[in-house]
Amino acid sequence: TVDVGLEIRRRLSVDLIGAVLELAPVRYQVAGIEGANTATLWSSSGSSRVLRGHTDEVLGVEFFPLGDRVLTWGADGLAMIWDTAAGELLHELRHKWLVGVARVLPSGEHV
C-alpha cells in the first residue's frame, strides 16, 4: 500500500508547521492556507495553484467528496467554492460576519 498523503508531503517541500491542510479524498491534491488572503492547491506532481479572492484572512479549507471542488472560508465573511482543476471561483457565499467554520456535507450537495 502507498501512503498517498506521505508521498504528497514529500513532494511539497514547504514548511507545514502551523499550517491548515486538507487532503483530497480521491485526487492526489492537498489544499492549505498560505498567506493572509489566499489558499493554495498542491498536486502530487509538485505543481501548485494559488486561490485568490478573499479580502481578509482565510480560516479554513475543505474538499468536496469527489475532490473536484474545494471550499474556502474566512474572516471576510465569504465562503468560496473553487474548481480544483482550473483554480477558478465557481460560487461565492456571503455572510454578515466572519465565517469561522464551514463544512461540505458528505453528499457534496450542500455547504
N, C-alpha and C positions, 0 to 999 in steps of 0.2 A: 504494500500500500504506500502511496505517495501522500505526504502531508502537504497539500496544496498551499495552505497558509504559510508553512515554513519556507517553501520554495519562493513564494511571493516576498516574504520578509527578507530573504537572502538577496533578491534581485533589486529591492527598493533602494538600498544604501542611503537611507535618510535617518536622522535622529528621531526615534519614535518615543522618547521619554516624555511623558505627559501628554501624548497625542490622543485624540479621539479617532479610533479607526473602526471600520465596518468591513467585513469580508463578504463579498458577493456569494450568495448561496449556490449559484450554478456556474457562472462565468468566473474566470480567473482574474478577478479585479479586487482592489481594495480602495475604499473611499476614506478620506480623512480631512481633518481641518488643518489647513496650513496657511498661516497668515490671518490677519484680523477679519477680513471680509470675504474670504474665499474658501472653497473646499477643493480638494484635488482627487482625481481618479488616477490610480496607478494600475497598470496591467502587468501580468506575469512576464510579458516581453520586455518590460522595463520602460515602456512609454508612459507618459502622463498627460493629463488634461486638466487644466485649471477651470473651475466653475466660478464665473464672476457674475454678480448680480445683486448680492446682498449689500446693504449700505451700512451695516453695523456688524458686530461680531457674529460669526457662525457658531452656533452652540451644539449642533449635532448633525449626524448623517445616518441614513438607513437605506439599504437596498430594498427594492420590491422583490417578491419571491422568485421571479424569473431572472433577476439581475439585469434586466433591460432598462430599468429606470432607477434613479436614486433620489431620495428625499433629503433636502437640507432645511434647517430651520435656524432662526436666530433672534438676536436682540433687536433687530429692526422690525419685528412683528410680521415677518414673512416666513412662509413655508414654501419651498420651491421644489418642483418635480422636474428632473433633468433626464434626458435621453443619454444613456451611458455610452452608446456607440459614437454619437456625434458631439456630445457635450453641450447640446442645445437645451435651452429652457423650454419646457413644454407647458407648464402651468405655474401660476403664481397665486398663492392663497394669502390674503391679508388679514391681519388681526390688529386690534387697537393697541395691544401691549406686546411685550416681547413673547416669543414662543420658546418656552423653556424646555418643553418635551413634545415630541410628535412621534407617531408610530404609523406604520403601514400594517393593515390587517393581513393575516396570513393568506387570505384570498387574493390580495393585491388590488381589490376593487375600491377600497376606501382608505383615507388617511385620517 
